[in-house]
Structures are given as structure tokens and as C-alpha cells.
Amino acid sequence: MAKTVELRRGSAADLPLLEPLWVSVHHRHLESMPELAPYVDDRETWGARSALYAELLAKPDTILILAVEEDHAIGYGLAHVMAATDTWIADTWRTAGRIGEIESLAVLPSHRGQGIGSRLLDALERELSSIGIRDLILGVLAGNEDAIRLYRRRGYRPTWVYLSQFEGR
Ligand SMILES: CC(C)(COP(=O)(O)OP(=O)(O)OC[C@H]1O[C@@H](n2cnc3c(N)ncnc32)[C@H](O)[C@@H]1OP(=O)(O)O)[C@@H](O)C(=O)NCCC(=O)NCCS
């Protein structure tokens, strides 16, 4: 019988649980766009990411949802809220004053394709909506086509596209 996966709210105390989950996203990035190498290694990616998460989790409206199976975190979603004027949006689009950003969504490779990512996204959107946030953005690597398909199906549209030219030190 399939094991039950439950969703629960997380906090800054759960930060260490996110390391393998984030690193799986980083690996997905490498796999989906190998032509952009060199990438940072697993230690460096988590060093930078955990510092960002610590900052976001210290803000009042940040939402962390963990997907847990038998006490193991197997997925998470993290969203936070920004003033529209602090983003690239305010000079171009009419929105409410506050924008929600889906900062991260990840499910371990062993558990993908079973609806857990969709449940996490549902939960983040519901929590954001409950605090009045309905204008949403998220960033995704251009070559991560599976994830883009999932987001498009849920109503997100490509909006602001970064191009890069890295020297690769
Ligand atoms: C994107 C992700 C969170 C989706 O979680 P999930 O639990 O697999 O998603 P669901 O089962 O609810 O939905 C499956 C859909 O997710 C998408 N998907 C993205 N990557 C996938 C993968 N490696 N395996 C299966 N489905 C994937 C597909 O669009 C699939 O729908 P399809 O029927 O069109 O193929 C998860 O695949 C993941 O962690 N990927 C790596 C990290 C990542 O790309 N994060 C998002 C970008 S920041």
C-alpha cells in the first residue's frame, strides 16, 4: 500500500530538512541545462540558498509547507510576500500592492509524478490567498520544461525572461 504523504506548515527550525530537497532542485537545473556549466557544487548551492531562506523565514508572511512521509521530508514549497514596488512588476503591470512569489517547489526524485508537487502548490496558493495575496510570480530555469508545463497548466505564463552571458570562472 502506498505510504501517506502529509503536508504541514514549517518554520525556520525546519531549515536543515530542506538541504537535500533543495540540492535535488539544483541537480535538476544542471540536468536540464548542462550547456550553462560550470555550476556551483552542492555545498555552495546550499550555502547560498540556506542564507536566502533564513532571510525569508524571518519575514512575517513567508509560508513554508513540508510534504512529510513517515517523519521524512520528501518535498516542500516556500512562498513569500513582497511590496510590488520592490519588484520588476510595478513599472509595467497593474497589480495589488503586495505580490506573492513562489520561491521554491521541490519533490524528491523518488516521489515525483504522484501529485505531491501539485498539492504543495495548492497549499501555498491557498495560504497566500487567505492573507489577501492573489498576484503571484515564480521563477524557473528556462530549460526546466517539465516544471514549466506544470506551472502553465496552473495558469502561470512566461513573463519576464532573463538572458545570461557568464564567463564561468
Ligand atoms: C516540479 C516538481 C516540484 C513537481 O512535483 P511532482 O510531485 O512531480 O508534481 P505532480 O506529480 O503534482 O505533477 C506532475 C507534473 O509535474 C511536472 N514535472 C516536473 N518535473 C517532473 C519530474 N521530474 N517527474 C515527473 N513530473 C515532473 C510534469 O509537468 C508533470 O506533469 P505532466 O503530466 O505534464 O508530465 C518536481 O518534479 C520537482 O521537484 N522537480 C525538480 C525541481 C524543480 O524543477 N522545481 C520547480 C522549479 S523551481
The ligand as an SDF file (V2000), in Angstrom:
LIG
                    3D

 48 50  0  0  0  0  0  0  0  0999 V2000
    8.3360   20.2520  -10.3630 C   0  0  0  0  0  0  0  0  0  0  0  0
    8.0100   19.3110   -9.2020 C   0  0  0  0  0  0  0  0  0  0  0  0
    8.0070   20.0850   -7.8880 C   0  0  0  0  0  0  0  0  0  0  0  0
    6.6340   18.7310   -9.4490 C   0  0  0  0  0  0  0  0  0  0  0  0
    6.3430   17.8590   -8.3830 O   0  0  0  0  0  0  0  0  0  0  0  0
    5.5970   16.4810   -8.6840 P   0  0  0  0  0  0  0  0  0  0  0  0
    5.1770   15.9230   -7.3690 O   0  0  0  0  0  0  0  0  0  0  0  0
    6.4190   15.6530   -9.5650 O   0  0  0  0  0  0  0  0  0  0  0  0
    4.3380   17.0490   -9.4770 O   0  0  0  0  0  0  0  0  0  0  0  0
    2.9340   16.3780   -9.7180 P   0  0  0  0  0  0  0  0  0  0  0  0
    3.0210   14.8980   -9.5710 O   0  0  0  0  0  0  0  0  0  0  0  0
    1.9260   17.1020   -8.9220 O   0  0  0  0  0  0  0  0  0  0  0  0
    2.6840   16.7570  -11.2150 O   0  0  0  0  0  0  0  0  0  0  0  0
    3.4470   16.1150  -12.2090 C   0  0  0  0  0  0  0  0  0  0  0  0
    3.7980   17.1720  -13.1840 C   0  0  0  0  0  0  0  0  0  0  0  0
    4.9720   17.8100  -12.7360 O   0  0  0  0  0  0  0  0  0  0  0  0
    5.8130   18.0570  -13.8080 C   0  0  0  0  0  0  0  0  0  0  0  0
    7.1220   17.5310  -13.5490 N   0  0  0  0  0  0  0  0  0  0  0  0
    8.1970   18.3260  -13.4990 C   0  0  0  0  0  0  0  0  0  0  0  0
    9.2900   17.6000  -13.2730 N   0  0  0  0  0  0  0  0  0  0  0  0
    8.9100   16.3050  -13.1720 C   0  0  0  0  0  0  0  0  0  0  0  0
    9.6030   15.0800  -12.9340 C   0  0  0  0  0  0  0  0  0  0  0  0
   10.9330   15.0570  -12.7880 N   0  0  0  0  0  0  0  0  0  0  0  0
    8.8920   13.9220  -12.8610 N   0  0  0  0  0  0  0  0  0  0  0  0
    7.5510   13.9380  -13.0260 C   0  0  0  0  0  0  0  0  0  0  0  0
    6.8440   15.0780  -13.2580 N   0  0  0  0  0  0  0  0  0  0  0  0
    7.5200   16.2510  -13.3240 C   0  0  0  0  0  0  0  0  0  0  0  0
    5.2130   17.4790  -15.0100 C   0  0  0  0  0  0  0  0  0  0  0  0
    4.6760   18.5980  -15.7320 O   0  0  0  0  0  0  0  0  0  0  0  0
    4.1190   16.5840  -14.5410 C   0  0  0  0  0  0  0  0  0  0  0  0
    3.0130   16.7400  -15.3450 O   0  0  0  0  0  0  0  0  0  0  0  0
    2.8580   16.0500  -16.7860 P   0  0  0  0  0  0  0  0  0  0  0  0
    1.7210   15.1430  -16.5550 O   0  0  0  0  0  0  0  0  0  0  0  0
    2.5890   17.2100  -17.6760 O   0  0  0  0  0  0  0  0  0  0  0  0
    4.1390   15.3350  -17.0990 O   0  0  0  0  0  0  0  0  0  0  0  0
    9.0270   18.1480   -9.0950 C   0  0  0  0  0  0  0  0  0  0  0  0
    9.0070   17.4110  -10.2770 O   0  0  0  0  0  0  0  0  0  0  0  0
   10.4340   18.5790   -8.8020 C   0  0  0  0  0  0  0  0  0  0  0  0
   10.8320   18.6910   -7.6440 O   0  0  0  0  0  0  0  0  0  0  0  0
   11.2380   18.8220   -9.8400 N   0  0  0  0  0  0  0  0  0  0  0  0
   12.6230   19.2360   -9.6500 C   0  0  0  0  0  0  0  0  0  0  0  0
   12.7340   20.6080   -9.0700 C   0  0  0  0  0  0  0  0  0  0  0  0
   12.0080   21.6190   -9.9110 C   0  0  0  0  0  0  0  0  0  0  0  0
   12.1010   21.5800  -11.1250 O   0  0  0  0  0  0  0  0  0  0  0  0
   11.2680   22.5160   -9.2200 N   0  0  0  0  0  0  0  0  0  0  0  0
   10.4780   23.5340   -9.8810 C   0  0  0  0  0  0  0  0  0  0  0  0
   11.2720   24.5830  -10.4930 C   0  0  0  0  0  0  0  0  0  0  0  0
   11.8490   25.7960   -9.3550 S   0  0  0  0  0  0  0  0  0  0  0  0
  1  2  1  0
  2  3  1  0
  2  4  1  0
  2 36  1  0
  4  5  1  0
  5  6  1  0
  6  7  2  0
  6  8  1  0
  6  9  1  0
  9 10  1  0
 10 11  2  0
 10 12  1  0
 10 13  1  0
 13 14  1  0
 14 15  1  0
 15 16  1  0
 15 30  1  0
 16 17  1  0
 17 18  1  0
 17 28  1  0
 18 19  1  0
 18 27  1  0
 19 20  2  0
 20 21  1  0
 21 22  1  0
 21 27  2  0
 22 23  1  0
 22 24  2  0
 24 25  1  0
 25 26  2  0
 26 27  1  0
 28 29  1  0
 28 30  1  0
 30 31  1  0
 31 32  1  0
 32 33  2  0
 32 34  1  0
 32 35  1  0
 36 37  1  0
 36 38  1  0
 38 39  2  0
 38 40  1  0
 40 41  1  0
 41 42  1  0
 42 43  1  0
 43 44  2  0
 43 45  1  0
 45 46  1  0
 46 47  1  0
 47 48  1  0
M  END
$$$$
